[in-house]
């Protein structure tokens, strides 16, 4: 039988001691979630520049795929290296580094005079995205009361999809206002504006009280908890201290050991399935996919805006569902709906004359199902499934897996789609059915369990 997450023995008032959601908690979570907005904005903005970049730098399909994937290669490294310094130096200092990297990369990419220079600054932006995908969910989870943690961490996902929508909208407006040979520079450079805002907001955030407590700085942890509005900071710190002693036994925690095998396996699996849905291929190449379905260039950009809008609406819906129904029920529904929508798109693209309306309906249906399920669940689940002493490393593992898969799929998608057509969507649909089986058989439910009260046991 599968390993399961069970709440450890604790006083029955443990959750009540955390209190409710205060304005300070919401503002801290929302401020950190601006990193998610930049995550989405910088990720999706490249979709409007692919044709211009291919013409400007004389890129083959393979070189174009590498150009788009260059940021994703950066995300792999950023997510891989961000966990350890986030655990050592704190969540806030890492968020500041991320904000500065966003500013520099967006301005550098806009002013790039050569293909290698463009690759270098897109890579830097990828480092920032990867680090943000690790640090932002951890920070929000660690300032949130347990019973509201899902929706507060999902604020990050909401901001990601809001950033994606803003990217699609700004691409469309800039494409209408400027010639193609200069529009791409503005599309990439406009990311600097929210990057500056994020930098200023991050300077005002407190650091994570749980990070302070884990690192023996209990007075600072209590001060931050009082600032955030926790009802009984002293009791919270006692619980954190007990959880740390129980989980580490005084040893330096290592992620890859038997006691963490369940969260490690689950983080890897949910991150892989997230990308095997084909979501990043759609976001990066949405205009090109719509053109395959028969849309003109301008119409394809406008339909991409519809993709971003649908993503946003259903992510908002997920905020109201994720703590009410839990993580697994959302994935049950989302897996089936994603598979059905992807198969519809594949069938249409394999016909001699694809129906553009059905292609649009299929892709919007997929985006809706993805947003309300795994899009909202992945970062929440990974941020809460690991114990505090290895949470940074665990989040880094999940994020790195996610971005390795994203980079691989994004790099090869233009080549595979050119040769296989709609069959690539059949593959994505099959992966969603496989995800359904994994969720039912192996995934534990983490909804409503305080971070310090998660433990792992084997049920046989």
C-alpha positions in Angstrom: 0.0 0.0 0.0 1.2 3.5 -0.7 2.9 5.7 1.9 0.5 8.3 3.2 0.7 11.7 4.9 -0.8 11.7 8.4 -1.1 14.6 10.9 1.3 14.0 13.8 0.0 14.0 17.3 -0.6 17.5 18.4 -2.9 19.6 20.7 -6.4 19.9 19.3 -6.1 23.7 19.3 -3.0 23.8 17.1 -4.8 25.2 14.0 -6.8 27.6 16.1 -3.6 29.0 17.7 -2.6 30.3 14.2 -5.6 32.5 13.9 -7.3 33.6 10.8 -6.2 35.6 7.8 -5.2 39.1 8.7 -4.6 42.1 6.4 -0.8 41.8 7.1 -0.8 38.1 6.0 -2.7 38.9 2.8 -0.4 41.8 2.0 2.7 39.8 2.6 1.4 36.9 0.5 0.2 39.2 -2.3 3.5 41.1 -2.3 5.6 37.9 -2.6 3.2 36.7 -5.3 4.3 39.6 -7.5 7.2 37.3 -8.2 4.7 34.9 -9.7 3.3 37.7 -11.9 6.8 38.2 -13.3 7.2 34.4 -13.6 4.1 34.3 -15.9 4.8 37.6 -17.7 8.4 36.7 -18.6 7.5 33.1 -19.4 4.8 34.0 -21.9 6.0 37.2 -23.5 8.4 35.3 -25.8 5.3 33.8 -27.6 4.7 37.1 -29.4 8.2 37.5 -30.6 9.0 34.1 -32.2 8.3 35.1 -35.8 10.3 38.3 -35.5 13.2 36.6 -33.8 13.3 33.9 -36.4 13.5 36.6 -39.1 15.9 39.0 -37.3 18.5 36.4 -36.4 17.8 33.9 -39.3 16.9 31.0 -37.0 16.0 27.5 -38.0 13.1 25.8 -36.2 15.7 24.1 -34.0 17.5 27.3 -33.2 14.1 29.0 -32.5 13.2 26.2 -30.1 16.6 26.7 -28.3 16.0 30.5 -28.1 12.7 30.0 -26.4 14.1 27.2 -24.3 17.1 29.3 -23.2 15.1 30.9 -20.5 13.9 27.5 -19.4 17.4 26.2 -19.2 18.0 29.1 -16.8 14.9 28.1 -14.8 16.3 24.6 -14.3 19.5 26.0 -12.8 17.7 28.7 -10.9 15.3 26.3 -9.3 18.2 23.9 -8.6 20.4 26.4 -6.7 17.7 28.6 -5.0 16.7 26.2 -2.3 19.9 26.0 -0.4 20.5 29.8 -0.1 16.8 30.3 0.7 17.3 27.9 3.6 20.6 29.5 4.7 20.1 33.2 4.2 16.3 33.5 4.3 13.4 33.8 1.9 13.4 37.6 1.6 17.0 38.0 0.5 16.4 35.5 -2.3 13.3 37.3 -3.4 15.4 40.5 -3.6 18.0 38.7 -5.8 15.1 37.5 -8.0 13.7 41.0 -8.4 17.1 42.5 -9.4 17.6 39.7 -12.0 14.2 40.3 -13.5 15.0 44.0 -14.0 18.4 43.3 -15.6 17.3 40.5 -17.8 14.3 42.3 -19.3 16.2 45.4 -20.2 19.2 43.4 -21.5 17.0 41.2 -23.8 15.2 44.3 -25.2 18.5 45.9 -26.1 20.2 42.8 -27.4 22.2 43.4 -30.5 23.1 39.8 -31.3 21.6 36.3 -30.9 24.2 35.3 -28.2 23.4 38.4 -26.2 19.7 37.7 -26.4 20.3 34.1 -25.2 22.4 35.4 -22.3 19.8 37.8 -21.0 16.9 35.3 -21.5 19.0 32.8 -19.6 19.3 35.3 -16.7 15.6 35.8 -16.8 15.2 32.1 -16.6 17.4 32.0 -13.5 15.0 34.5 -11.9 11.9 32.5 -12.9 13.4 29.3 -11.5 14.4 30.9 -8.2 11.0 32.5 -7.9 9.2 29.2 -8.5 11.1 27.9 -5.4 11.1 30.8 -3.0 7.7 32.5 -3.5 5.5 29.4 -2.7 7.7 28.6 0.3 7.4 32.2 1.6 3.7 32.3 1.3 3.2 28.9 2.8 5.3 29.9 5.8 3.4 33.1 6.6 -0.1 31.4 6.1 -2.4 29.7 8.6 -3.0 26.1 7.7 -6.7 26.3 6.9 -6.1 29.2 4.4 -2.7 28.0 3.1 -4.0 26.6 -0.1 -5.7 29.7 -1.4 -2.9 32.0 -0.2 -0.2 29.9 -1.9 -2.5 29.7 -4.9 -2.3 33.6 -5.1 1.1 32.9 -6.6 -0.5 30.8 -9.3 -3.1 33.4 -9.8 -0.4 36.0 -10.4 1.4 33.7 -12.7 -1.6 33.4 -15.0 -2.3 37.1 -14.6 1.2 37.7 -15.8 0.6 35.4 -18.8 -2.6 37.3 -19.7 -0.8 40.6 -19.4 2.0 39.3 -21.6 -0.5 38.2 -24.3 -2.3 41.5 -24.1 0.8 43.6 -24.3 2.1 41.5 -27.2 -1.1 42.1 -29.1 -1.2 45.9 -28.4 2.5 46.4 -29.2 2.1 44.3 -32.4 -0.7 46.6 -33.5 1.2 49.8 -32.7 4.8 49.1 -33.9 6.5 47.4 -36.8 7.6 43.8 -36.3 11.3 44.6 -36.5 11.1 46.8 -33.3 7.9 45.4 -31.6 9.8 42.4 -30.2 12.2 44.6 -28.3 9.3 46.4 -26.6 7.5 43.1 -25.9 10.6 41.9 -24.0 11.5 45.2 -22.4 8.2 46.0 -20.9 8.7 43.3 -18.3 11.1 45.8 -16.6 8.1 47.9 -15.3 6.6 45.3 -13.0 10.1 44.1 -12.1 10.8 47.5 -10.5 7.6 47.3 -8.6 8.4 43.9 -7.3 11.8 45.1 -6.2 10.3 47.9 -4.2 7.6 45.7 -2.6 10.1 43.0 -1.6 12.1 45.6 0.4 9.0 46.0 2.6 8.3 42.4 3.3 9.1 40.6 6.6 11.1 37.4 6.4 9.5 34.1 7.1 8.8 33.5 10.8 9.2 29.7 10.3 12.7 30.3 8.7 13.6 32.4 11.8 12.4 29.7 14.1 14.1 26.9 12.3 17.4 28.9 12.5 17.2 29.5 16.2 16.1 33.2 15.9 12.9 32.7 18.0 12.6 36.3 19.2 12.5 37.6 15.5 10.1 34.8 14.6 7.7 35.9 17.4 8.0 39.5 16.4 7.1 38.7 12.8 4.1 36.5 13.9 2.8 39.4 16.0 3.2 41.7 13.1 1.3 39.2 10.9 -1.5 38.8 13.5 -0.9 35.2 14.8 -3.0 34.7 18.0 -0.3 32.9 20.0 3.2 33.2 18.6 4.9 31.6 21.6 2.8 28.3 21.2 3.5 28.4 17.5 7.3 28.6 18.1 7.1 25.7 20.6 5.4 23.5 17.9 8.0 24.5 15.4 10.8 23.6 17.8 9.2 20.3 18.6 8.7 19.5 14.9 12.3 20.3 14.1 13.6 18.1 17.0 11.3 15.3 15.9 12.2 15.4 12.3 16.0 16.0 12.4 17.0 14.4 15.7 19.8 17.0 15.9 21.4 15.9 12.6 21.9 18.0 9.5 18.9 17.2 7.4 19.5 15.6 4.0 16.7 15.5 1.4 17.5 12.1 -0.1 16.9 9.8 2.8 14.3 7.2 3.5 12.2 9.3 5.9 11.6 11.9 3.0 11.0 9.3 0.3 7.2 10.0 0.0 7.4 13.8 -0.5 10.4 13.4 -2.8 8.6 10.9 -5.0 5.4 13.0 -5.0 7.1 16.3 -5.8 8.9 14.7 -8.8 5.7 13.0 -10.1 3.4 16.0 -9.9 6.0 18.3 -11.5 6.6 15.9 -14.4 2.8 15.4 -15.1 2.4 19.2 -14.9 4.6 19.6 -18.0 3.6 16.4 -19.7 0.2 18.0 -20.1 1.8 20.2 -22.8 0.9 23.5 -21.0 4.2 25.3 -21.7 4.2 24.2 -25.4 0.8 25.9 -25.7 1.8 29.0 -23.8 5.0 29.5 -25.7 3.7 28.6 -29.2 0.0 29.6 -28.9 -0.1 31.8 -32.0 1.7 29.1 -34.0 -0.8 26.4 -32.9 -3.7 28.6 -33.8 -2.2 29.2 -37.2 -2.0 25.5 -37.7 -5.7 25.5 -37.0 -6.3 28.0 -39.8 -6.1 31.4 -38.0 -4.4 34.4 -39.5 -1.4 36.0 -37.7 -3.4 38.8 -36.1 -6.2 36.5 -35.2 -3.8 34.0 -33.6 -2.4 36.7 -31.3 -6.0 37.7 -30.3 -6.9 34.1 -29.6 -3.8 33.9 -27.4 -5.4 36.6 -25.3 -8.5 34.4 -25.0 -6.2 31.7 -23.7 -4.7 34.0 -21.1 -8.2 35.3 -20.0 -9.5 31.7 -19.6 -6.5 30.8 -17.6 -7.1 33.7 -15.3 -10.8 33.1 -14.7 -10.4 29.5 -13.9 -7.4 30.1 -11.6 -9.6 32.5 -9.6 -12.2 29.7 -9.4 -9.5 27.4 -8.1 -8.8 29.7 -5.2 -12.3 29.1 -3.9 -12.1 25.3 -4.5 -8.6 24.2 -3.4 -9.2 24.5 0.4 -12.8 23.5 0.2 -12.5 20.2 -1.7 -8.7 19.5 -1.3 -5.9 18.8 -3.7 -6.8 15.4 -5.0 -10.4 16.0 -6.1 -9.3 18.9 -8.3 -6.8 16.7 -10.0 -9.3 13.9 -10.6 -11.6 16.3 -12.5 -8.8 18.2 -14.2 -7.0 15.1 -15.5 -10.1 13.8 -17.3 -11.1 17.2 -18.7 -7.6 18.0 -19.9 -7.3 14.6 -21.6 -10.7 15.1 -23.4 -9.8 18.6 -24.6 -6.3 17.6 -25.8 -7.7 14.7 -27.8 -10.3 17.0 -29.4 -7.4 19.3 -30.5 -5.4 16.4 -31.8 -8.4 15.1 -33.9 -9.0 18.5 -35.4 -5.3 19.1 -36.4 -5.2 15.6 -38.0 -8.2 16.4 -40.4 -7.6 17.8 -43.8 -9.4 21.0 -43.0 -9.3 21.6 -39.3 -12.2 23.6 -37.8 -10.6 26.6 -36.2 -13.6 27.0 -33.8 -13.2 23.5 -32.5 -9.4 24.0 -32.1 -10.1 27.1 -30.1 -12.7 25.4 -28.0 -10.4 22.5 -27.3 -7.5 24.6 -26.3 -9.6 26.9 -24.1 -11.2 23.8 -22.5 -7.7 22.4 -21.8 -6.6 25.7 -20.3 -9.7 25.9 -18.1 -9.3 22.4 -16.8 -5.5 22.8 -16.3 -6.0 26.1 -14.4 -8.6 24.9 -12.0 -6.7 21.7 -11.2 -2.9 21.0 -11.6 -2.1 24.7 -12.4 -3.3 25.6 -8.9 -2.3 22.5 -7.1 1.3 21.9 -8.1 3.0 24.8 -6.3 0.7 24.5 -3.2 1.3 20.8 -2.9 5.1 21.0 -3.3 5.4 24.0 -0.9 3.5 22.1 1.9 4.5 18.4 1.5 8.0 18.7 2.8 9.0 19.3 6.5 10.3 22.7 7.4 14.0 21.7 7.7 14.1 20.5 4.1 11.4 22.6 2.6 13.7 24.8 0.5 15.5 21.8 -0.9 12.3 19.9 -1.6 10.7 22.9 -3.3 13.9 23.2 -5.4 13.7 19.5 -6.4 10.1 19.9 -7.5 10.7 23.1 -9.3 13.8 21.7 -11.0 11.9 18.7 -12.2 9.2 20.9 -13.5 11.6 23.2 -15.4 13.7 20.3 -16.8 10.6 18.9 -18.3 9.5 22.3 -19.5 12.8 23.0 -21.2 12.8 19.7 -23.0 9.3 19.9 -24.2 9.6 23.5 -25.3 12.8 22.9 -27.2 11.5 19.9 -29.2 7.9 21.0 -29.6 8.4 23.0 -32.9 10.3 20.1 -34.4 7.9 17.4 -33.2 4.8 19.4 -34.1 6.0 20.0 -37.6 6.5 16.3 -38.2 3.7 14.7 -36.1 1.0 17.4 -36.2 -2.0 16.6 -34.0 -0.5 13.3 -32.7 1.6 15.3 -30.2 -1.7 16.3 -28.5 -2.8 12.7 -28.3 0.4 12.1 -26.4 -0.3 14.9 -24.0 -3.9 13.6 -23.5 -2.6 10.1 -22.7 -0.3 11.6 -20.1 -3.3 13.2 -18.4 -5.0 9.8 -18.1 -1.8 8.4 -16.6 -1.8 11.3 -14.1 -5.3 10.3 -13.1 -4.1 6.8 -12.2 -1.1 8.2 -10.2 -3.3 10.6 -8.2 -5.7 7.9 -7.3 -3.1 5.4 -6.3 -0.2 7.3 -4.9 -0.8 11.0 -4.1 -1.6 11.9 -0.5 -3.9 14.6 0.6 -2.3 17.6 2.4 -5.3 19.9 2.7 -5.7 21.6 6.1 -2.8 20.0 7.9 -0.4 22.5 9.6 3.1 22.4 8.1 4.6 21.3 11.4 2.2 18.4 11.8 2.8 16.4 8.6 4.5 13.1 9.1 4.9 10.0 6.9 4.2 6.4 7.5 3.7 3.3 5.4 0.3 1.7 5.4 0.5 -2.0 4.5 
